[in-house]
Amino acid sequence: MRKSHPIRRVVLATAATVSGVVLLLSLKPSSDPTSAVAGGSASAAAAGQESPQGGTGAAGTTTVDGDATQTQYGVVQVRLTVANGKITQAQAIQAPKGGTSDQKTALSVPTLNKETVAAQSANIDSVSGATYTSTGYKQSLQSALDKMKEAAASSSSGSSSSSGSAQAQAKTVTGQVAQTQYGPVQVRITVSGGKITKAEAVQAPSGGTSDQKTALSVPKLNQEAVAAGNANIDSVSGATYTSTGYKQSLQSALDQAGG
């Protein structure tokens, strides 16, 4: 009787092991496929949520670069990002650099950028200690705003014929080169509806003290030409030769434009 006890124990242990294996095999198929399907559907749902978001904010957004404005310490040029007719970002893609200009640019440009977005115009305050940079910034900003308005006007035309006629009314004319004692002066104007909408000097005296005189006089002459609508504008004090050449070239441009 004692000899049979070990055999019984072995038989019982074997039977228990077989039963356990059978139970495990019967449980696995019912759980794995379900979890795999659930995981697949979850990842698909996540992908479906991410894909529609790509690039939706870019629609209707345009970038406008103002004209490069020469100042005593370097060139200033402003770029605007416009969405739905409003300025959403302003930045100076060119600004004076080198020596103390680096510090002045770093202090003034961020302030000018913020003021532009807040004001939505070129009516912003100059930054103390960076007068030349501020003046150049506002001039380039105004030219970018003018381009923005022109683009908005052309896009709002009701038909292709009306937009074509509007484009036909606006034209750019370059005056003859006027030779002065310090160098040539040449003026380019944009005329629309019989009025000067923009004036710029494509040539002006440069080198030595001429750089400073040009930077001080030409922006004022440009503004006066647009305001007056003719060549009867005042000369800038300290830049008589440049002013005289500017008015001569401006008059020749007006003659070509029929004004």
Salt bridges, closest charged atoms under 4 A:
ASP65 OD1 - ARG79 NE 2.64
ASP67 OD1 - LYS147 NZ 3.19
ASP67 OD2 - LYS198 NZ 2.51
